[in-house]
Amino acid sequence: MTEPPSPLRMLLSRHTKRREFITLLGGATVAWPQAAGAQQLMPLVGFLGPGLDRRQHWLASFRTGLGAEGFTDGRNVRIEYRSADGGAEGLPALAADLVQQGAAVIVASGPPAALAAKRATPIIPVVFMSGADPVQLGLVSSFHRPDGNLTGFYFQVTELPAKRLALLHELLPMARRIAVLVNPAYAATAVPTMRDTRVAGHALSLDIEVFNASNGAEIGATFAALSKWRPDGLLIGSDPLFNTERARLVALAAHHSLPASHFQRDYVESGGLMSYGPDYADTYRQVGAYVGRILKGARTTDLPVQQPTKLEMVINLKTAKSLGIDVPPTLLARADEVIE
């Protein structure tokens, strides 16, 4: 006659099965139950990127998109943020931490975060946001049907410098010298920004001079150098470093009385003159929806890489007046928002 298992052995057996179940979650996409009272492990969504404390309005849009798929932070999903405020060097360790924590999905904001997440796990689904071409970066091999465990959204900021320069020229029709600020350490956006502004500048009969800043310590010296060149305007390239240094860049442009064109509306809301670029809040909402779909069982290979087409131009009229600039009525009429 077989002896019945002891209570201790039954408890150990249940513990072992639970541990095996948790291990299984790290290697597969799981459709998580959504009922509030269901017996479940609350899935963890990790959000990785630089300067997340300064992106609260975008993160709110992300949670809105997640909520549209039936997931609410603290009720049936747990969101943990890992912000690399010290720079991209800290992202690999933060990505590894999210993997160790057993994240069900990782959101990676920016190419450095996406690359760190890709290196940290070949299994956990990753939804990225990238301002550089994800195929060229090696994140995916195809937009339509991404392979592996990554998919996401490609902000086509590298295709906008020429348009941004044309808008700045429209705002400053008498301008002849335009300084362009890039981060040479991040060639994915610096190279197309330099190339396209030079080509567009030649077509507009503008004198274009490129200035470099590879880290926060160089920004002040770079502004001192470009101010000696006496430009009529400044175009700031898209770059994760410049996102982190946004408030400082706006303050330096104001200090040197430089009309500046930015690639995100946040700069204009902080006192910058004008911006033209993607509607990031709308894209964050779409990212939240992608994460929700993955939590419900969708595979990253079935979710194509999206290229947001919604662009917005924002002008700070108060800043324009402080610089003595009369914004042309035709430009004001085309602006998606005018901050007064």
Secondary structure, DSSP 8 states (H G I E B T S, - for coil): ------HHHHHHHHHHHHHHHHHHHTTS-------TTS-----EEEEEES-GGG-HHHHHHHHHHHHHTT--BTTTBEEEEEE-TT-GGGHHHHHHHHHHTT-SEEEEESHHHHHHHHHH-SSS-EEEEESS-HHHHTS-S-SSS--TTEEEEE--GGG-HHHHHHHHHHH-TT--EEEEEE-TT-HHHHHHHHHHHHHHHHHTT-EEEEEE--SHHHHHHHHHHHHHT--SEEEE---HHHHHTHHHHHHHHHHTT--EEESSHHHHHTT-SEEEEE-HHHHHHHHHHHHHHHHTT--GGGS--B----EEEEEEHHHHHHTT----HHHHHH-SEEE-
